[in-house]
């Protein structure tokens, strides 16, 4: 009786064999499995945000493709998709927000670095990587998720009307009067903005 082939390991994927077979993979990556995401500026740990327990989990899938054009080098491709939501700090109002993360990327694999560099300079639709027998697809998903994040995350409509608040900053009590009552000025980003406005 013939043995069934072992399922592909997404942490050590033989790209050449997997693409030739038209392989598919899918899975779920959760926050603890994404060690580099917490280092990205403005990213918040899901557990620290109300309702954030529904975020920080990403569904992903990968599909292998192989082509052998006549008179040309063979072509191996991986179509990668991922989606989920991640808590980040809005850079306008400094409140938490959930950012939708979407990845839909095709990666092409070639035989050597020289070919990869040459094709990468002329291709805008695909990333070009060197063929490997031990590709960490989960790390690749994390790379693409990081690249999908907004550089300056902002609500479409902030829950706090920051502009209106700044317009009233001149009406706030003076700091000496507050100090006379033995109160320390509240150390908030809005207090810092008010002091700059003075």
C-alpha positions in Angstrom: 0.0 0.0 0.0 1.5 3.4 -1.0 2.2 5.8 1.8 0.5 9.2 1.6 3.0 12.1 1.4 3.6 13.9 4.7 1.8 17.3 4.9 3.9 20.3 4.2 5.4 22.0 7.2 4.7 25.8 7.0 7.8 26.5 9.1 10.1 24.5 6.8 8.5 24.5 3.4 10.3 23.0 0.4 9.2 25.6 -2.1 10.3 23.8 -5.3 8.5 20.5 -4.5 5.5 22.2 -3.0 4.9 24.6 -5.9 5.4 21.8 -8.5 2.7 19.9 -6.7 0.3 22.9 -6.7 0.2 22.7 -2.9 -2.0 24.7 -0.6 -1.6 25.7 3.1 -3.8 27.6 5.5 -3.8 28.4 9.2 -4.3 30.9 12.0 -1.6 33.0 13.6 -2.3 34.4 17.1 -0.6 37.3 18.9 2.0 35.2 20.8 3.2 33.6 17.5 4.0 37.1 16.1 7.0 38.3 18.1 7.9 41.3 15.9 4.4 42.9 15.7 4.6 44.3 19.3 7.8 46.1 18.4 6.1 48.2 15.7 5.3 51.8 16.8 1.7 52.4 17.7 0.8 48.7 17.9 -1.0 47.7 21.2 -1.2 44.4 22.9 -4.8 43.1 22.2 -5.4 42.1 25.9 -4.7 45.7 27.0 -7.5 47.2 24.8 -11.3 46.8 25.6 -12.7 44.4 23.1 -9.2 43.7 21.8 -9.4 40.0 22.6 -11.2 39.6 19.3 -8.2 41.1 17.5 -4.6 39.9 17.1 -5.5 36.7 15.3 -4.9 36.4 11.6 -6.2 33.8 9.1 -3.8 33.1 6.3 -3.5 30.9 3.2 -0.8 30.1 0.7 -1.1 28.6 -2.8 1.8 27.2 -4.8 2.1 27.5 -8.6 4.6 26.2 -11.1 5.2 27.1 -14.8 7.7 26.1 -17.4 7.6 28.6 -20.3 9.1 27.4 -23.6 12.8 28.5 -23.8 12.7 30.2 -20.4 13.6 29.4 -16.8 11.0 27.6 -14.7 8.9 29.8 -12.5 7.8 29.0 -9.0 5.2 31.3 -7.3 3.5 31.5 -4.0 0.2 33.4 -3.6 -0.1 34.6 0.0 -3.2 35.9 1.7 -3.9 37.0 5.2 -6.4 39.1 7.1 -7.3 40.1 10.6 -7.5 43.2 12.9 -4.9 44.7 15.2 -5.2 47.4 17.9 -3.1 50.5 17.3 -3.0 54.0 18.8 -4.6 56.7 16.7 -2.0 59.4 16.1 -4.7 62.1 16.1 -6.6 61.5 19.3 -4.2 59.0 21.0 -7.0 56.6 21.6 -7.0 52.8 20.7 -8.4 51.8 17.3 -8.8 48.5 15.5 -6.9 48.5 12.1 -7.9 46.0 9.4 -4.8 44.1 8.1 -5.1 42.7 4.6 -2.4 40.8 2.7 -2.7 39.6 -0.9 0.7 39.1 -2.4 2.4 37.0 -5.1 6.0 36.0 -4.5 8.2 34.6 -7.3 11.1 32.3 -6.6 14.2 32.0 -8.7 17.4 30.0 -8.6 20.0 32.5 -7.4 20.6 36.0 -6.0 21.7 37.6 -9.3 18.5 36.6 -11.0 16.5 37.8 -8.0 18.1 41.2 -8.0 17.7 41.6 -11.7 14.0 40.7 -11.7 13.2 42.6 -8.5 14.3 45.9 -10.2 11.9 45.4 -13.1 8.9 43.8 -11.3 6.4 45.9 -9.4 3.7 43.2 -9.1 5.8 40.5 -7.4 8.5 40.2 -4.8 11.3 38.0 -6.0 13.1 35.6 -3.6 15.7 32.9 -4.0 14.4 29.3 -4.0 14.7 27.5 -0.7 13.9 24.1 0.8 13.2 25.6 4.2 10.8 28.6 3.9 9.2 29.8 7.1 5.7 30.8 5.7 4.6 32.0 9.1 7.5 34.5 9.3 6.7 35.5 5.8 3.0 36.2 6.8 4.3 38.3 9.7 6.6 40.3 7.4 3.7 41.1 5.1 1.4 42.0 7.9 3.9 44.5 9.2 4.2 46.0 5.8 0.4 46.3 5.5 0.1 48.5 8.6 -0.5 52.2 8.2 2.5 54.4 8.9 0.2 56.9 10.7 -2.9 55.1 12.0 -5.9 57.5 12.4 -9.6 57.1 13.0 -11.8 58.3 10.1 -13.7 60.1 12.8 -12.0 60.3 16.2 -14.1 59.6 19.3 -12.7 62.8 20.8 -13.1 66.2 19.0 -9.4 67.2 19.3 -9.8 70.4 17.4 -12.7 71.6 19.5 -10.8 70.7 22.6 -7.7 72.7 21.5 -9.9 75.7 20.7 -10.9 75.7 24.4 -7.4 75.2 25.8 -7.1 78.9 26.7 -10.0 78.6 29.1 -8.3 75.9 31.2 -7.2 76.9 34.8 -3.7 78.4 35.0 -1.1 76.1 36.4 -0.2 78.4 39.4 -3.8 78.4 40.6 -3.9 74.6 40.4 -0.6 74.4 42.3 -1.9 76.7 45.0 -4.5 74.1 45.8 -1.9 71.4 46.0 -2.9 69.7 42.8 -0.5 68.5 40.2 -1.4 69.3 36.5 -2.7 66.1 34.9 0.1 64.5 32.8 -1.8 63.8 29.6 -1.0 64.3 25.9 -3.8 67.0 25.9 -2.2 68.8 28.8 1.1 68.9 26.9 -0.7 70.3 23.8 -2.4 73.0 25.9 0.9 74.1 27.4 2.4 74.4 23.9 -0.6 76.5 22.8 0.2 79.0 25.6 
